[in-house]
Amino acid sequence: MTDKDSADIEIAFPLVNFAIGTSGDKDAKSMVNALTRETWSPFNGCENWQPFIFCATYGYAKKKSRIPPPGSGTMPASAFKNETRDLMRALAIAETNNLRIIKKASGKEGYVKISEEYAYSALKEVHDRLKTRDDGEEVSPEAVIEKMIHEVEDARKKEN
């Protein structure tokens, strides 16, 4: 990829909306802040894009309904490395069954919007399960994440 191609992709990548901006959802902002700042969270010390990506992939894997987040994008393109963008593209390909989606970052059916909607739809569940350690059933939030991943894997195995 040439430097020009890289710059074009960077310019086309929009600000990402996780409903945490001033015009977003104050409960979502509080949950994301807790996920990245509270000692009980496995995302403590992480940047906002990390719980965003977990929530987006979890929301898709759990077949949650996509919910458009309120507000506008606040996370800059620079927060999302190529590998992370590839995850967003893969999620959108799986959602739309269309490889051409990888060239469309923004817009109503762009891969960023699809990721935003899955992330927002899963945020409350992810936050609540981690904060409560699945209502005290698990020994740690990390064990909850492992359980969440196994639930998705088990559901996929049953489908096939």
Secondary structure, 3 states (H helix, E strand, C coil): CCHHHHHHHHHHCCCECCCCCCCCCHHHHHHHHHHHHCCCCCCCCCCCHHHHHHHHHHHHHCCCCCCCCCCCCCECHHHCCHHHHHHHHHHHHHHHCCHHHHHCCCCCCCHHHHHHHHHHHHHHHHHHHHHHHHHHCCCCHHHHHHHHHHHHHHHHHHHC
